[in-house]
Amino acid sequence: MSALTIRMPDDKYQRLKALSRRRRTSVNQLIDEMATLLLAEADAETHFALRVQRGQGKQQRGLALLERAKGRD
């Protein structure tokens, strides 16, 4: 595990400290949870971008499949 030192304005730190108290966790755990969410968001964006690349030039086929699916209702 790595240690990380960050600098932030005192008022922002106090707000994080108050939030961590309300959530009954530590500021450290709160920051870890925020980092996890940001990384998950970045992973989702990457995954979506790769899917977009794979779909390039296949729009007509996709639309045809959707039309076909509509007819099965």
Protein Blocks (a to p, Z undefined) as FASTA:
>chain_A
ZZddddddfklmmmmmmmmmmnopafklmmmmmmmmmmmmmmmmmmmmmmmmmmgoplmm
mmmmmmmmmmmZZ
